[in-house]
Amino acid sequence: MEIPQELSAYLQIVEDGGVKHIACRKCGKRFFAIRDAARHLAEAHGMRAAARFYQT
């Protein structure tokens, strides 16, 4: 699991009970996929640049 450079200031990898998650640095919410984390950044925190990581 790797976080794109453009999102690394807003997301981090955390491990809980041997399971890796992607966590939002602003609010702490955890995700399993970059796509879900990017959608959260765009919708909850207004980071429009994150939209390209979840749009198909």
N, C-alpha and C positions, 0 to 999 in steps of 0.2 A: 504494500500500500504506500503510495507516494503522493504528496501534495504538490500540485503545480506551483511553480515559482510565483505566479501572479497572486495566488491565494495564501501563500505561506505566512504573510503578516497577520492573517485573520483566522487561520486554522492551524491546528497542531495534532499530532498523533499522541494518543494516550492509551495506556494499557490498564485494563481493569479485570482482574481475575484471569489473566492469561489471554484475554480477548482484546485486540486492538480496535480502537475507535478513532474517528476523526472528530475533534472537539472544536467548537467555536471559541476563540480567545476572548470574545466580547461578553458572551453570556454563559458559556460552558455547556451548551446543548451538544449532545453527542450523536454521531451518525456513523453508518457502516459504509457509505459510498460518497465519493466526491460529488457526484451529481446531486444528491440530497443536501449535502452541506452547502454547495454553491447556490442551490435554490433558496435555502435558508438565509444566506448572506444577502441575496438580492431582495427577498421579500421582507425579512425582519429588520435588516440593517441598512437597506437602501443602497447596497453596493451593486450598481448596474453592470460593472465589468464582469461580475461573476456569472451573469446570464449566459455567456457563451459556453460555459462548462456544463450546463444542463439542457440547453436547447438542442433538439435533434434536427 
